[in-house]
């Protein structure tokens, strides 16, 4: 699960330097070099992309060794594991039919997908070229949480 998006936080450029702005305040972007020997070998680990100055983070819902290179583990979920598990069960974008390949329902899904992509391209909607595999279909907003 990805997290760390803060409502009202936006990037802005000041004198050629990218900064975060939140509630009228400028927050300097300075990526921290974080390194440790911890591996993404279990559920409920907090992970952050190396050299990313932003607040974005991820929570592992399964062992994720593919994150060991580009990300670093910086903590774990100590309370609220059931909430994280519930969020992980929400439907997400797969970019493919969930029905057996070649089945009538799969063929119907493929036809609809081609139609709507073609229509969006004809209308000039550039979002059609964006692919969102793994993104939740619903927004989840945590408004009160503990300390990281």
HELIX and SHEET records of a PDB file:
HELIX    1   1 UNK A   65  UNK A   67  5                                   3    
HELIX    2   2 UNK A   81  UNK A   88  1                                   8    
HELIX    3   3 UNK A  104  UNK A  122  1                                  19    
HELIX    4   4 UNK A  126  UNK A  129  5                                   4    
SHEET    1   A 4 UNK A   2  UNK A   3  0                                        
SHEET    2   A 4 UNK A  57  UNK A  59 -1                                        
SHEET    3   A 4 UNK A  45  UNK A  49 -1                                        
SHEET    4   A 4 UNK A  71  UNK A  76 -1                                        
SHEET    1   B 3 UNK A  10  UNK A  14  0                                        
SHEET    2   B 3 UNK A  17  UNK A  22 -1                                        
SHEET    3   B 3 UNK A  25  UNK A  28 -1                                        
END                                                                             
